[in-house]
Amino acid sequence: MRQSLENAGAGAVLEQSNYTYLLNTEKLDCDFYSYLKTGKPEFRGEYMEQYIWAEDTRGLLWRDIQI
């Protein structure tokens, strides 16, 4: 994963502490993380369509853009 992130120019988002790797979300530009911080959805309808486990979050996002 580290090599893939580095190849994509995003190696700085992965941090290591001893034997643990962390994703530094402060270094990401992500509409979902922005939503979690601000409560303002930037969601435009598509969210991890290929993953069934994402349906609950997708429903939450849909609900919040309808309000």
N, CA, C and O of each residue as an XYZ file, in Angstrom:
268
protein
N       0.834     -1.178      0.000
C       0.000      0.000      0.000
C       0.883      1.246      0.000
O       0.608      2.212     -0.712
N       1.931      1.215      0.795
C       2.810      2.381      0.858
C       3.381      2.709     -0.519
O       3.395      3.869     -0.932
N       3.849      1.686     -1.223
C       4.429      1.900     -2.546
C       3.392      2.451     -3.519
O       3.699      3.340     -4.313
N       2.167      1.931     -3.462
C       1.095      2.422     -4.337
C       0.790      3.886     -4.064
O       0.609      4.669     -4.997
N       0.731      4.262     -2.789
C       0.483      5.658     -2.440
C       1.631      6.550     -2.907
O       1.404      7.641     -3.431
N       2.865      6.081     -2.715
C       4.008      6.859     -3.171
C       4.004      7.015     -4.689
O       4.302      8.091     -5.206
N       3.668      5.942     -5.399
C       3.603      6.008     -6.861
C       2.544      6.990     -7.336
O       2.678      7.590     -8.403
N       1.487      7.152     -6.539
C       0.406      8.077     -6.882
C       0.692      9.495     -6.386
O      -0.124     10.396     -6.578
N       1.849      9.693     -5.749
C       2.186     11.016     -5.228
C       1.487     11.339     -3.931
O       1.381     12.508     -3.558
N       1.004     10.318     -3.233
C       0.248     10.539     -2.002
C       0.874      9.822     -0.811
O       0.180      9.484      0.148
N       2.167      9.594     -0.869
C       2.839      8.867      0.202
C       2.754      9.538      1.559
O       2.843      8.862      2.584
N       2.586     10.843      1.592
C       2.559     11.586      2.851
C       1.335     11.283      3.705
O       1.344     11.582      4.900
N       0.288     10.705      3.140
C      -0.918     10.430      3.929
C      -0.742      9.219      4.832
O      -1.506      9.039      5.780
N       0.261      8.382      4.548
C       0.496      7.180      5.343
C       1.615      7.455      6.324
O       2.724      7.816      5.928
N       1.327      7.286      7.601
C       2.321      7.504      8.640
C       2.529      6.210      9.409
O       1.616      5.394      9.534
N       3.748      6.031      9.925
C       4.067      4.818     10.660
C       4.469      5.172     12.077
O       5.252      6.095     12.305
N       3.925      4.429     13.025
C       4.279      4.569     14.429
C       4.565      3.166     14.951
O       3.651      2.360     15.123
N       5.834      2.882     15.201
C       6.274      1.536     15.567
C       5.837      0.553     14.486
O       6.290      0.654     13.346
N       4.975     -0.384     14.819
C       4.531     -1.379     13.849
C       3.123     -1.087     13.324
O       2.479     -1.959     12.740
N       2.659      0.123     13.531
C       1.308      0.508     13.146
C       1.365      1.556     12.044
O       2.164      2.491     12.099
N       0.512      1.392     11.049
C       0.385      2.397      9.992
C      -0.904      3.155     10.197
O      -1.932      2.570     10.539
N      -0.851      4.441      9.991
C      -2.002      5.312     10.170
C      -2.244      6.112      8.905
O      -1.298      6.492      8.215
N      -3.484      6.364      8.603
C      -3.842      7.227      7.492
C      -4.134      8.608      8.064
O      -5.084      8.774      8.830
N      -3.333      9.591      7.703
C      -3.520     10.949      8.202
C      -4.578     11.633      7.346
O      -4.290     12.117      6.252
N      -5.795     11.666      7.854
C      -6.915     12.218      7.089
C      -6.815     13.735      6.915
O      -7.498     14.306      6.065
N      -5.962     14.393      7.718
C      -5.760     15.833      7.558
C      -5.037     16.144      6.248
O      -5.102     17.264      5.742
N      -4.355     15.145      5.711
C      -3.597     15.346      4.483
C      -4.359     14.881      3.250
O      -3.798     14.819      2.157
N      -5.629     14.557      3.423
C      -6.471     14.094      2.318
C      -7.510     15.140      1.959
O      -8.021     15.847      2.827
N      -7.814     15.232      0.685
C      -8.935     16.045      0.229
C     -10.046     15.066     -0.125
O     -10.074     14.505     -1.220
N     -10.950     14.873      0.811
C     -11.978     13.838      0.677
C     -13.326     14.418      1.072
O     -13.468     14.963      2.166
N     -14.312     14.307      0.200
C     -15.604     14.902      0.510
C     -16.258     14.256      1.727
O     -16.989     14.929      2.454
N     -16.014     12.970      1.965
C     -16.626     12.323      3.128
C     -15.995     12.818      4.427
O     -16.710     13.087      5.391
N     -14.668     12.943      4.469
C     -14.031     13.470      5.676
C     -14.435     14.924      5.907
O     -14.600     15.346      7.051
N     -14.593     15.674      4.853
C     -15.069     17.049      4.975
C     -16.476     17.076      5.568
O     -16.779     17.903      6.427
N     -17.326     16.172      5.106
C     -18.687     16.062      5.640
C     -18.661     15.743      7.138
O     -19.420     16.328      7.911
N     -17.791     14.818      7.545
C     -17.716     14.467      8.964
C     -17.295     15.661      9.813
O     -17.754     15.803     10.946
N     -16.433     16.516      9.285
C     -15.978     17.693     10.026
C     -17.013     18.803     10.056
O     -17.237     19.420     11.096
N     -17.647     19.059      8.910
C     -18.503     20.245      8.790
C     -19.987     19.947      8.854
O     -20.781     20.832      9.173
N     -20.378     18.710      8.555
C     -21.794     18.373      8.483
C     -22.444     18.839      7.193
O     -23.647     18.661      6.999
N     -21.652     19.437      6.308
C     -22.169     19.911      5.022
C     -21.799     18.896      3.943
O     -20.623     18.754      3.606
N     -22.776     18.199      3.407
C     -22.459     17.180      2.406
C     -22.007     17.777      1.081
O     -22.622     18.704      0.554
N     -20.927     17.229      0.560
C     -20.470     17.560     -0.785
C     -20.784     16.396     -1.712
O     -20.339     16.353     -2.859
N     -21.547     15.470     -1.198
C     -21.934     14.254     -1.899
C     -22.816     14.604     -3.091
O     -23.745     15.404     -2.978
N     -22.514     13.996     -4.226
C     -23.270     14.288     -5.447
C     -23.965     13.054     -6.021
O     -24.359     13.053     -7.187
N     -24.119     11.998     -5.205
C     -24.890     10.853     -5.644
C     -24.147      9.546     -5.765
O     -24.768      8.486     -5.688
N     -22.847      9.579     -5.951
C     -22.095      8.341     -6.102
C     -21.195      8.151     -4.893
O     -20.408      9.032     -4.548
N     -21.318      6.992     -4.252
C     -20.488      6.699     -3.089
C     -20.263      5.200     -3.022
O     -21.170      4.460     -2.640
N     -19.119      4.753     -3.371
C     -18.701      3.360     -3.255
C     -19.770      2.375     -3.727
O     -20.120      1.438     -3.010
N     -20.269      2.590     -4.902
C     -21.356      1.783     -5.444
C     -21.034      0.287     -5.483
O     -21.942     -0.539     -5.398
N     -19.764     -0.066     -5.610
C     -19.382     -1.462     -5.752
C     -19.363     -2.218     -4.422
O     -19.183     -3.436     -4.415
N     -19.543     -1.526     -3.304
C     -19.467     -2.162     -1.989
C     -20.824     -2.156     -1.292
O     -21.384     -1.095     -1.015
N     -21.342     -3.336     -1.015
C     -22.644     -3.433     -0.352
C     -22.577     -2.863      1.065
O     -23.566     -2.329      1.567
N     -21.404     -2.975      1.714
C     -21.287     -2.491      3.083
C     -21.347     -0.961      3.161
O     -21.448     -0.415      4.260
N     -21.289     -0.270      2.043
C     -21.336      1.197      2.040
C     -22.765      1.731      1.928
O     -22.968      2.945      1.942
N     -23.750      0.852      1.818
C     -25.127      1.297      1.603
C     -25.663      2.150      2.745
O     -26.375      3.123      2.499
N     -25.337      1.806      3.984
C     -25.833      2.603      5.117
C     -25.302      4.036      5.059
O     -26.051      4.990      5.266
N     -24.023      4.177      4.779
C     -23.437      5.512      4.683
C     -24.005      6.261      3.497
O     -24.284      7.456      3.594
N     -24.178      5.585      2.393
C     -24.765      6.215      1.202
C     -26.166      6.733      1.525
O     -26.533      7.832      1.108
N     -26.945      5.949      2.264
C     -28.281      6.398      2.674
C     -28.229      7.634      3.549
O     -29.041      8.546      3.393
N     -27.280      7.667      4.467
C     -27.104      8.850      5.327
C     -26.768     10.073      4.493
O     -27.320     11.151      4.715
N     -25.873      9.914      3.541
C     -25.484     11.027      2.685
C     -26.657     11.510      1.841
O     -26.871     12.715      1.711
N     -27.416     10.588      1.271
C     -28.593     10.963      0.487
C     -29.589     11.742      1.337
O     -30.145     12.748      0.898
N     -29.806     11.262      2.560
C     -30.745     11.930      3.448
C     -30.305     13.366      3.714
O     -31.125     14.284      3.689
N     -29.037     13.556      3.964
C     -28.543     14.884      4.329
C     -28.539     15.858      3.167
O     -28.644     17.063      3.394
N     -28.422     15.389      1.925
C     -28.462     16.342      0.802
C     -29.906     16.693      0.442
O     -30.147     17.673     -0.263
N     -30.855     15.910      0.915
C     -32.259     16.178      0.637
C     -32.825     17.235      1.581
O     -33.842     17.860      1.283
N     -32.172     17.431      2.704
C     -32.684     18.369      3.732
C     -32.456     19.792      3.309
O     -32.817     20.717      4.036
